[in-house]
Amino acid sequence: MQSTHTRMWPVWLAATALVLLAGLAHASPQEPDWPHFNHQLVQQHLLPRYAQLDSTATALSQASATLCRAPNQQALQTAREAWFDSMQAWQGIQHVQFGPVQFLMRNFSLEFWPDRKNIGARQLRQTLASDLPYDDEFFRHASVSIQGFPALERLLFDDNALQHLQQGRSCELTTAIAAHIAQISQAIHQEWQTKALNEFSPKQDTDTAADLAVELMASLVEPIEVIRDSKLLKPMADSTQTAKPKLLESHRSGSSLANIRSNLAALNELYQGTDASVDQLLQQADAAELARDIRLSFTNLDRALSQISSPLKIAVAQPEAHVQLVKISTQLKQLNDQLHSAMDVLGIQLGFNSRDGD
């Protein structure tokens, strides 16, 4: 069965994401109740997390506006904390790369990363030097590199952030980007509410629901390899001597480790945290041992990550921490393999890895 839905992954996901070539393989003797499964995941996982993104983005916009009415250290700290909360809300739903988040490339607008050619820094300087108003028309034409969380991170977490916010157009742009993030987040949330009502009914046509289940399953499986490769291994490089901490996601704010933990916490919830879960489906398919192993992998990963005491931008260059991170990357590979085995059990056919031809 061919899925009619496609996802447009951001740059950091596009390089390694699994391409879905087919929908569901009808290999299992008793096919799951996909309409019920989808409905529960959307109601209990997706919608609350988009609501959280909406709420925290609004708070970020308000904190940024307050900061720029009277820039001072306390207001800057409040805005930084609001940025962190909203960024973690985004990390908690970043794995879903279909639906309204794709419309108008909103996923890229919220986070353009990795920025391998440092486009954001150059374009941010040009934008601050311009006399263009930072209005809706500006953002309709602006590069995604200056629209979302990474651009705002540069403005709020620069070593001389307060000084820059007290002069020039930095505060004006800070307020505008924060408001833009809030606007996008609200739109995604509202559109997902409509989509949930129209497309994820528990009484939906079985074949249609089966196609949509592929998208939800991909949201669970695909991010693991990307977290491992893009968020961990590339910045780690081969050794502490060759580590590249500036390749880490959110390295300026020191949030790289928190991002990964938020990603995995969200995936763990997607796996087993809803009334109808992948974990339950595996047990019903006589794969209780595999289900247990996946639960254990999520638990062990969270425990291992909690033992990394330094920010990742420091840890990648520390010999002892580097060894720990190598072990974590191995654990991520194991979880990735386990989740693929789970898809086989459930009759979900995922296509080839886009890196296979490299």
N, C-alpha and C positions, 0 to 999 in steps of 0.2 A: 504494500500500500504506500503510495507516494505522498509525502507530506506536502501540503500546499503552502506552508508557512516557512518563511526564511528569516534568518537573523543576520544583521550586519554588525559584526563584532568590532569594538574599538581596536585601535592599532595593536595594543598589547595582547589582545585576544586573537586577532585575525591571523597572526603569524603562526599560531599553534593550535587553533581550534579544530575540533573534529568536524568534518563536513558530513551532514546528514544526507545520505543518498536514497535511503528508503525509509518507509514508515515502520510499521509493525510486522514482524514475521509471525505467521500464525502457526507457531510450532508447539506452543503449550496446549495441553489438553483442555484446560479451562481458562479462558481469557478473563483477565481482571475486569471489574466493573469500572471502566475508564471514565464514564461520565461522573460517577460519584467521586472517584479518586481526584480527577481534575478540579471538581467543584470545591472539595475540601482543601486542596493545596492552595487554590487561589484565594479562598475566603480566609484561611487560617495562616497562610504564609505570605503570599504576595501582597494582598491589600493592606495588612497591618504594617508591612515594611515600607510600602510606598507612602502610607499615611505618616510614618515616622520621618521619612525623608522630607515630605511636605512640611511637617511641623518644625523640624530642626532647621530647614532652609529658611523658613519664615523668621525664626529666632535669630539666625545668622544675619539676615538682612536688617533686622531691627538693631542688633548689636553693632553692626557696621555703621548704620546711620547715626547711632548714639555716639560712637567713637568719633565720627567726623564732624559732629557739632562742636566738640571740644576735645581734640586729641590729647590724651594723657596716658600715662603708663597703665593705670588701672583699667581704663576703657579699652586699651589695646589688649590687655590680658583677657578681658571679658570677651572681646571679639575673637581672639585666638581660641578660647575655649568653645565658643559657639561654632567656629570653623571646624574644630576637631569633632564635636558632636554630630555636625551635619555630614562631615566626611565619613564618619563611621556608619551613619545611617545609609549613605550611598554604598559603602563597602558591603553592607548587609543585604543589598538587593542588586548589586553589580552583576551577579551571576545570571540574572534574567536579561537576555539580550534578544527578546522578540516583543512585539506589541508596540505600544505608544512610545516606549523609550527609543525606538528606531526612527520615529517620525521626525523629519527635519534634522536627522543626525543628532538627536538630543543626547545620546550616549556619549558622542564625541564632545559635544558642547559642555557637558558636565565634567568630563575628564579626558583631556587629550594627553595621553601618556602611553608609552614612553616618548619623550621628545628627543629623539636621538641626535638631531641636528641643532638642538637648542633654539628652535624657532621661536618658542615662547618668549625668551629673554629679549631677543632682538625686536620682536613685534610689540612687546610691552613697552620698550623704550620709545619706539616710534609713536605708539599710541599716546603715551604721556607727553610727548613733545608736540603733538598735533593740537589743533584748535577745534576739532570736530566735537559736537555734543555727544555724550555717551548715552544716547537714547535708543529706542527700539529699532530705529532705522540703522543706527550704527551696528547693533548686534546682528541685524539681518545680513550684513555684509562682512562683518569682522571674522577673522580667522578663529577657528575653534580653540586655538592655542591661547587665546586671551579671554575666553568666555567663562571658564569654569573654575573648579577647585584648585588646580595647579597654579593658575594665574593669581588667584586670590591668596594662595599660600605664599607666593613670591612677595606680594605686597604686605602681608601681615607678619611674616616670619623673617624678613630680611634683617640682617644685623643692625641696620640703621633705620628700621621700619618707622619708629615714632618720628624721627627727624624728617623723613621723607613725607610722612603723612601730614606734617605740619607746614609743608610748603609745596608749591607746584600743584599738580593735578592728581597726585596719588590718592588722596582721600576721595576725590570725586569719582575716580575710576573704581576704587574699592567699593564704594557704595553702589555703584552701577552694576558691577559684576555680582555682588551679593544679591541684589534685587533680581538680576537675570537668573541666577541659580534658583531663587525662590519661585520665580515665574515658571520656569521649566518644570520644577519639581511638583508644583501645584497642578500644572497641566497634565503631567504623566499620571498623577494620582487620580484626578477627575476622570480622565479617559479610561484608566484601568477599571474604575468603578462601573462605567458604562459597558466596557468590554466584558467584565465579569458577569454582568446581568444578561447580556445578549449572547455570549459565546460559551459560557461555562455553567450552564444549567445542569443539575443532576439528572435531568430527563433528556439530555441531549442525544442526538443520533449517535449510535455506537461508533460508526466508521469515522465520523467527524471528530468525536472525542478521542479516538485512537490516534489520529493525526496530531491533535493538540497535546496528547500525552507524550509524544516524541519530543516536542519542544520543552516540556517540563522536565523530562528525563535528561535532555541535553544540558539544561541549566544546572543539573546536579553533577553530571559527569565531566563536561568539557572544561570547567574552570580549574580542576585539580592540577592538570599538567601545566596549565598556564601560570598558576600560582608558583609552582615548583620552578619552572624555567625562567619566567620573566621577573617575578618578584623576589626570587631567591638566588638561583644558580648564576644568572648573568652578573648580578652585582658581586657575588662571592668570587667569581672567576675560579682559577685553579688553585690559588693559595692566598694567604694573607698579604703577601707581597704584591700580588697582582689584582687584589680586590678593588672594585670600583664602586664605592659607596654612593656616588652621585647618580648611579643608575637605579638606585632604589626608588620605589614609589614613595612620595611624600617625605623625602629625606630632610628637607629644610625644617619641617616641623617636628622631626623625630618620630613620625607616626607610622613608619614602615612596618614595624612588628605588629602594632595594633591593627593595621589594615589586614594583614594576613590572618590574624586571630579572628577578626570580624568576618572575613570571608569564610573561614572554616566553621565558625559557629553557625553561620547562616546555612551552609551546606549540610551541616549535621542536623539542623532543624528540618530542612527540606527532606532529608533522608528519613528521619524518624520522629519528628516533632508534631505531626498533624494526626488527626483522627484516622484518616486513611493515608498510610505512609508506604514508602518503598520497603521499609523494614517489614511491615506486615505482609506486603505482597510476597516477599521472599519466603517468609515463614509459611504462608499458605501454599507456596509452590514447592514445599518440602526442601527448602534451602536454609534451614534454621542456622546451620553452622556458618554459612557464608554471612548471613545477616548478623550473627554475633561477632564475627571477625571484623566486619565493617564498623559496627558500633565500637569495638575495642580500638580500632585504628583511629577513629575520631577522638576518643578519650586519650589515647597515648600521644597523639599529635598536640592536643591542647596542653597536656602536662609538659611535654618537651618544650613547647614554645614558652610556657610560663617560666621555665628555668633559664631562659636567656635574659640575664639581668641588665645588660646594656642596650641602649638603642642600637638597631641593626647597623646604622652607619658606623658605629664603633665596633660592634661585634664581628662584622665581616673581616676586620683587620686584626682580630685577637685570636691567637692560635687555639686556645681552649674552646672559645665560642665557635670558631670556624669548624672544629671537629664536630661540635654539637649540631651545627647547621647542616653539615654533610649528612649526619644521621637522620635529621629531619627531612632532608630531600629524599633519602631512601624510603622513609616512611610514607611520604607523599606518593612516591612511585608505587609502593605497595597498595595504597588506598586507590590509586588510579586503576591498577590492575583488578582489584576486587570489585570496583564499581562496574568495570567493563564485564566482568564475569556475571554480575547481577543483571546487567542488561541482556546477556545471553539467556539467563534463566527465565527472564520475563518476556522474552521474544521481541526485545527492542533491538532493531538492527541499526547500528551506527556505521557510517561509511569509513573510508580510509582517512588516515591522519594526513593533513595537508603538508606535513614536513617530510613525508615518505619519499617525495621525489627530489628532495634537496641534495 
